[in-house]
Amino acid sequence: LNRLQMISLPQNLQPTISPWSAIAEIYRYELIGEKKTLTDLKTVQDWQIRREFKRIPGIIDVSTFGGTTKEYHVELDPGQLISYDITLDQVMDALAKNNTDVGGNYLTQGGQNFNIRGMGLIKNLDDITTAVVAEKAGTPVLVRNLGETSMGYRVRLGKVGIDDRDDVVEGVVLLQRGAKALPVLEQVQRKVDELNSQKLPQGVAIKTFYDRTVLIHTTIETVVDILIAGILLVSIILYVFLGHFRTAMIVALTVPVALLFTFCLLVARGDSANLISLGAIDFGIIVDSTLIMVESIFSHLAHKRNPGLTVPMHITRAAREVGRPIFFATAIIIVAFVPLFTMTGVPGKIFAPMSLTYGLALTGALLMAFTLAPALCSFLLTGPIQERDTKIVAAIKRRYLAVLEWALDRPRVVIGLAIGVLVFTLGLVPLIGGEFMPALEEGNIWVRTTMPVDISFEEASRLVTQVRGIFKQFPEVVSVASQLGRPDDGTDPTSFFNAEFLVNLKKKSEW
C-alpha cells in the first residue's frame, strides 16, 4: 500500500486494503428468468439483489459476474462538431450537467413549507438527444444535432456459464473479514427465500450452485467422527490393558471433559474449534495424566499397605506420589507449543489455533487428573480390588523380560542396531509423503485453466464451453460452472486468458 502511494494513479483513485479475505466467497448463485434478457437480469442483480444482500451484517459486498450492462451510446459526427465549433469536452460536460438532481431550498406558502427539487436524471434516449450542449446565434444546439444516440452494452470483461447455458448472470457473496460464516450464511439463505417468494420481479429467481454451509457441515461431521472414533479407541485400549472396566471408563472420561473445557474457553475468547485445531489433538497424550493418577490410586487401593487408612486417605497418598511428575510432564508439553504462536502468515493462521486448542485440552485433562479423577475413584473403586495383569499384558511382559535380558547381555549389539535403525529411518524421510492441510472431501473441484495471453473473448468463450462439456461427460459430476475473465467491479485482476471451473460432484456413495 505504501508503494502504491508513490506511483501516479488515475484521478480520484485511492488504494485501500480489501475488507474481505481470500476465503470470503461463501455463496454463489445465478439469476434465472423466463423471457428475461441478460441485461434485464443484470439490472435486477445490480440494483436490487446486491443491495438486499449488503444489508446483512457480515456481508461486505456482492460481486456480479457475467451478463451485459446497459449503456447509452452517443456517436458524435466530427463534421458536425467542427461546423458548430463545439469540442468533445463541451458535449461530455453537457451530458453530465443534464444528468443530475438539484435542490432548490424551500418555498413558504401560507402556513406550509414546500421543498424544491430539480429532477434532471436521464431516463431514456430522448432525454439524451434533447440535452442542450451550446447556443449558437440564439439557437440551442442539441446532442441530436451532433450525432447519433443508441442503446448499447458496456464492453465485456468476463463471462459465466453453467452446464449447457453459455451466458448467465452470477452473484458472489463476500464475507467480511473476521465475521462468522455459518450465522451469516443462515441469514443469506433466509434472504434468498424472501427475495424468491416476495420481492423479485415475476419470473426471476435466485438459484444457488455453491453454498459454504455444505463445507461447514462436512467439517463438523468430520470432527465429530474423529472425536467419537478417538474416544472409542482409547476406551477399548484402556480396558484391554487395565483389565478393569470402571478404571478404564474413568480414564476415558478425560477426553470429553478436556474437550468440553476447551470448547468453553474457546467460546469465551470468541474463537471457534475447527478441523485443523481439533483434528490434530492426540487423545493418547490427553489421557496420560489421568491414566497415571488412576493407576496409582488403583494400586494403592488394591494393596492397602496401611490397612488403618480410609479410602480417601489412600487416594490422597496416591495423588501426592504422582502429582508433581504429572504436573511437570504436562507443563513441558504445553510450553513446547509456545514457539508456534510466533509464526506468521499462513502457517501462523493454522498452527497458532491448533497450539491453543491443544494447550487448553491438556490443561483441562490436567485439572481432571487432579480433581475429578480422584473423586470418581473414591465413588467407583469401592469394595475389594485386586490388581492383576490381563492376558495381553502378561504375554507382553514375558516377551519383554526375555528381550530385556538378551539386550543387557549384549549392550554393544543393541546400540549398534539402534544406530542402524536410526540411519535407515533418516534415509526414508525424503520418501515420506505429507500434506499441509488435513484431508477433507468438500464435494467439488476447483479447476483453473490458462490460455494464451492474447486470446480473444470469442475464442476463449468457445474453449471454455468445450471444457465445460468435457467435465459434464463424467457421470460423477452434478454441475459445472465456468468463469471467464473478470467481473466488472475489477475485484479479480485477470483477463480472458484465465478461466476457472467449479465442478460439483455427487456424493461418493452415488459414484
N, C-alpha and C positions, 0 to 999 in steps of 0.2 A: 504493500500500500504506500509506503514511503517513497519507493522508486517510481510509482505511477505519478506521484505528485511532482516529480522532477521533469516529466516529459510534457509535451504540448498536446492537450486533448481538445476535441471539438468544443465549441462554445456551449456553456450550460451543462457540461458533462462532468460530474464529480464521482470519483471512485469511492465505493463503500464496501464494507465487509458484509458478505451474504448472511442473512438471518437464518438460513437453513443449511443443513449439513449434507454430506454426501449420501446419507441414507434417509433423506427427507421424503422421498417419493413413496408414499404409503398407500396410495389409492389411484387407480387408473380406470377410466370409463370412456365409452363412446356415446355419441348422441345419435339416435336413430329417429327418423321421422318420415311418415308416409307423405309423398308428394311434396317434400321439402328439399330445396337445393342446398348445396354445401354452404352457400353464402347465408341462407336463412338459418341453418344450424349453427354456423359460426357466430352469427349475430346473437342468437339466444345464449350461446355459451359465454361470449364476452360481456354481454350487457345484463344478463340475468343470473345464470347459474354461478358464474365466477364470484359475483358479489354475494350471493347467498352463502356459498361455502366460506368466504372470508369472514363472515360474521361468527363463525365457530371459534371459540377460544382454542388456541393451539395450532390453528391453520394460518400460516404466514402468507401463502399465495396459492394460486391455481394457475398452472401453465397450460396454455392452449396450444395444441399441436395439430397441424393439418387443417384442411378446409381452405376456403377462399375468403378474403377480406374485401368487402365492398369499398370502392373508391369512386370519387367523381374526377373525371379527367378533363382538363382544359388543354386543347391542342391549338396553340397560337399560330397565326399566319404572319411570318416575318414581314411580308409586304405591307400588311395592314398596320403593323406596329410602326413601320417607317412612315407610312402615309399620315398617320395620326400623331407622329412624333411622340410615341409612348414607349417607355422602357419596360423590360421584364419585371424589374423591381416594383414599378408602379402597379402592375397587374397583381402581383403577389400581395402587395400592401393593401390593395382594394379588396381582394378576396378575404384577407384576414379581418379587415375592419367591418366587412359585411357579414361576418360570421361570429357575432358576439352579442351578448345581452348586456345592457347597461342599466344602471339605477338612476332615477331622477328625483331622489329625495321623496317628499310627500306634499300633498295638496290638502289644505284645510278648506272645507266647505260646510257651512253651517256648524253643526256640533260634531262633525266627523273628520277624521284624517284618512286620506286615500294615498297609498303607496304608488309611486310612479315608476314603471319599468319599461324599458325599450326592448322588445322581443325581436332579436335580429339573427338568431341562429338559422343557418341554411337547412332547409328541409327537403328540397328537391332540386332537379336540374334547372327549373325556371328561376329559382332564387339566384342561381349562379349566372345564368345568361343575362339576367336583368340587373346585375350588380354594376354600379356606376364606377368607372375607372378614372375618368377625367372629364373635363368640359372644354370643348373647342367652339369658339365663336357662339357661345350661348347654347350650344347643343351638347347634351350629355353623351359621352362615349361609353357604350355598354360592352360587357365581355363578349356578347354575341357578335359585336361589330369587329372583333379582333381575331376570332377563330371559332372552332367547333367545341362543344361540350358533349360528354357522353358518360355513361355508367360503365365502370370497369372494375378491375381487381388489382390488388397490390401484388407486386412481384413475389412469387412464391419462394420461400426459403426451405420448406420441408413438406413432407407428405406422410400420411399414416394409412396403413392398410391392415385389414383384419380378415383372415381367411380368404374368401373369394371376392371381398369388397376392396377394390384398389384405392379408394379415396374416401376417408371418413374423417370426422372431427373428434379429436381425443382431448380429454382433460386430465391433467396430472395434479393431484392434490399434494401440496408440500407441507410437511410438518415443521413447526417452529423448533429451532434448536433448543434442546433441553425439555421439551414437552413430552408427556407420556403418550405413547402411540395408541394403546388399547382404549382408554377413555375417549380420546379424540375420534378414533375410528367408529366407536359406537354412536357418537353424535353425527358423524358423517353419514352413517347408514340411515339414521333417523331423518336426516335432511334429504337424502335421496328418496326415501319413501314419501316424504312430504311433497317434494317437487314433482314426483311422478304422478301423485294422486290429486294434487290441487293446483299447483302454480304454473306448470309448463303449458305452452300452447298445445291445443288439441293435436294429437298425432305425434308429438315429440316426447321422447322418453330417454332416460339415462340407463345405459346397460353396462354393468361392471364387468371388467375382464381381468382385473388384478386387485386383490384386497389383502393387505398385510395381516389382517386378522387371522387368515389361514396359517401363515407362518408362525404367528404368536401362539396359536393353539397347538400347532405341531411341536413347537418348542416346549410348551408346558407339558404336553403328553410325553415328550422325550425325557424331560427332567423327572416327571413322576415315575416313569418306567425305571429310570436309573435308581431313584430312591427306593422303590419297592424291591427291585432286584437286589440292591445292596443290603437292605435290612434283612431280607430273607436269607441271603447267602451268609451274612455274618451270624445270624441266629443258628443256622444249621451247623456251621463250622464250630461255633462255641459249644453247642450241645454235644457234637461228636467228640470233641476233645475234653470238655469238662465232665461229661457224663452225668450232669445234674441239671434237670430241666429248669428249676426255679433260678438257679445261679446264672444259667445261660440267658434267661429272659431278663434278668436284672441288667446284665451287661449289654444285651441287645437294645434295651430301652434307652441306652445312651444316644443312639443315632437319632431317633425322633425328637428327644428332648434337646439335644445340641442344635438340631436344625430349627426347632421352634424358637430357641433362644436367639439364633442367628437371624431368623425372619423378623422377630420383634425389634431387634436393634437396627436392622436394615430399614424397616418401615419408619422407625423413629428418626433415622437420618435422612429419610426421603429417597433412599436408594431402592433398587429392585433386584431380586435374585433372577438369574438367567442361566441359560445352558452353559455358558463359559464358566461362570463362578461356581455353580453347584455341581456341574459335571466333573470338575477337577478335584472335588473333595474325596479324600481317601478314607473310607469308613473304617478300615483296619486301624489307622492311626487314631481315629476319633475314639474308638473303644479301648485303646491301650490303657489309659489312666484308670478307667472304671474296672477293667479286667484285672489289673494288678491289685487294686483295692479290694475287690470282691474275692479274689483268690486268696489274699492274705487273711481276710475275715473268715472265709470258709475253712482255711487251715487251722486258725485259732479255735474256731468253734468245734471242729472235728476232734482235735487233740485235747483241748482244755487242760493245758499244762498246770493251771492253777484252778482246781475244782471249786475253790471258795469264791471265785469271781462270778458275777452275774453276766448274762449275755451282753447287755450294753457295755459292761466294763471290758469284756473280751474284744468287742468291736472297736472300742476306743483304743485299746492297746495295739490292735492290728493296724488301725489307721495311723497311729503315731509312728509305727515302724516304717511304713512305706510312703507316708505323706510327703516328706521332704524330697525323696527321689522323684516321685511323680510330678511334683510342682516344678522342679528344675528341668526335668526332661521335657515337659510340655512347654515351658517358657523358652527353652533353647530352640525348639521347632518354630514357635511363633516369632521369635527375634530373627530367625533365618529368613523370614519373608520381608523384613523391613526394607532391604535394598530394592525390592521390586517397586516400592512406592516412588522411587526416584526416577523411574523410567518415564520417558516422554513419547509423544507421537502415538502411533497405533499400538505398539507393544505396551505402552503405559495404560492406554484405554482398556486393554484386555487383561493384563496381569495385575494391575492395581486392584480392581474389583475382586478378582479371584483371590488375591492375597488377603484382602479384607474379610471376605466371606470365610476363607479357610481359618484365619486367626480367630474370628468370632466363634466358629464351630468348635475349635479346640478349647477356647475359653469356656464355652458352655459345657463341654464334656468334662473339663477340669472341675468346674463348680459342681456338676452332678457327682463326680467321684468323691468329693469331699462332703457332700450334703445328702443328696437323695439316695445314693447307693448304700451308704451305711444305714440310713433309715429303713430302706426296703429290706436290707439283710436282717435287721432286728425284727421285722414283721414276718418275713417269709422263711428265714432259715431258723426255724424253731424245731424243738424235738431232737432226737438223736440224729447226728450227722456223721457219716462215715466217708473218709477221704480214700478213694481208690482210683487206680488208673483204669481207663477204658481199654478194651482190647486193642484199639488202634494205637493208643498212647503206649501201652505195654510193648507192642510189637516194634514201635519206633524206638523205644528205649533200648530194647535188646540189640537192635541193629546199630544204634548209635554208640552204645558202650563197646561193642566189638570193633567198630571203626575207630573209636577214640583210642582204644588200647593199641591198635595197629599203628595209628598216627604217632602216638607218644613213643613207640619203639623205633620209629623211622622219621625223625623230625626233618632231616635234610631232604628226603624224598618228598615229603609233604610240602615243604617250602618251594622246592623245585617245580612240583606240579602246580602249585598256586600261581607261581610266576608265569609258567607256560600258559595256563588258562587265561591269565590277565592279558598277556601279549596276544593270544588268539582272539580274545574278545575285542581288544582295541582294533585289530585288523578287520573286524566285522562292522565297525562303526560306520564307515562310508556306505555300506550296503543296506543299512537300516533305513527304512522309509519313515517319513514323518509328515505331519500336517500342521499348518499354522493354526487352523480353526478346527473344532470338533466336527465330525461328520453329521450332516443334517440334510435330510431329503425334504426340500421345500415343495416339491411337486411341479417345478418348472425349470426351464433352462433359459439363460440369457446369452444370446449369441451376438457378437459384433463382427461385422464384415467391413473390410477396407477395399475400396476400388481405386482406380487411377484418380489422381488429384484433379485432373482437368475434365473429368467425366461430366456430361451434360445431365440436366434434370430428367429429360425424357429417357435417355439410355439407362440411367441409374434406376428409374422407376420400372423399366422393363425387366432389369436383372433382379430387382427386389421382388417383384411379382413372381418371377420364376423360382427364386429361392423359397419363397413362402409356400409355393405349390409343392416343392420337394419335401419340405417339412411335413406338410399335411398328408403325404402319402404313407407316413408311418402310422400304423393302427393304434399305437400308444398315445398319439397326440390328440388333444381335445380341440385346441385352437392355436392359431399363430397370429401374432400382431407384429407389424413391422413399423419402424420409424426411420424415415429417410431425411437426411439433412438436419435442420434445427428448427425450433419453434420461432414464431415471430417476435417473442419478447427477448430473444438473444440470450436465454439462460443456458444454452448448450453451445459452446464455441466450436462448431464443426460445420461441415458443408455437405454437398451431395456425394462426396466420396465415402461418407460414413453412413452405414445402415445398421440398425440394431433390431433384433428379433426377440420377442418374448414367446417362448414355446411352452404352453400349458399342457401338462401330462395327466393322463388318467391315474387313478390310484394304482399302486403297484400290484395289488391283488387282482386287478382287472386286466393286466397285461397278458 
